Amino acid sequence: MPLKIVAGNWKMNLLFHEAEALIREVIEKSPDNENAPLNIFAVPFPYLNLAQNLTQGTKNFAAAAQNCSSFKSGAYTGEVSASMLASLNIKYCLVGHSERRTIFKENADELVAKMNLLLENHIIPIWCCGESLNERKQNKQFDVIQHQMNTEVFTLTQDLFEKVVIAYEPVWAIGTGLSATAEQAQEIHSFIRKSISKKYSDDTANKTSILYGGSCNVDNSKELFSLKDVDGGLIGGASLKSDSFVKIISTMYELL
Ligand code: PGA
């Protein structure tokens, strides 16, 4: 069975003291035992060491980076390498979030380079994919996601692919309050799992965690997390308040 994961993606939000208070509160109020899901805080770079320190004594919490450089090291002012993340003991990193793809124009080659560098450094990429509103309107969502898989995550060997977590995030649902319906989410998640079966094996597909992201909140998380091929969520806005993030974590916990 795939690992069940609830990951909060803070994006460029919260100040240092707010970050500390939020992580402490979420850990304090959430179930933390061997039956609980894995809960991740994907925080801005300056808070990584803090998040790592606060989560390291827990059973189910971990810190993640939101991005890393596609270069190994050297004269790249402002960049943060995968090996730097590893030196802080970080175990997860988002790759290819739609905001990185659209605002920062990250392309498939860069995303593949990032995933390989992360994996070399024993960091699990949480690889994001998803179609835009226009693509959905033209019923191109399957082609778009298949293309993203073929040119990015499917370039990995089976061994390396098996370490990756996938997040399906329809771009039109991110930050809009308009989540995918249960039917839309299950349809794409099942499509992704079948594609993994075809590319690698049934066993690999059945082990891969496929998270849903895009306006996932307290009200819809139960329905989304109950779907056969949804193994958890990547939560933006609702991860910025302890009450809502704890409720979403507890929803997953109760379903396990
Ligand atoms: P949202 O963001 O939950 O605020 O829609 C999700 C994401 O971008 O990961």
Residues whose N, C-alpha, C, O or C-beta is under 5 A from the ligand:
A	BS01	PGA	N9 A173 I174 G175 T176 G213 G214 S215 C216 L234 I235 G236 G237
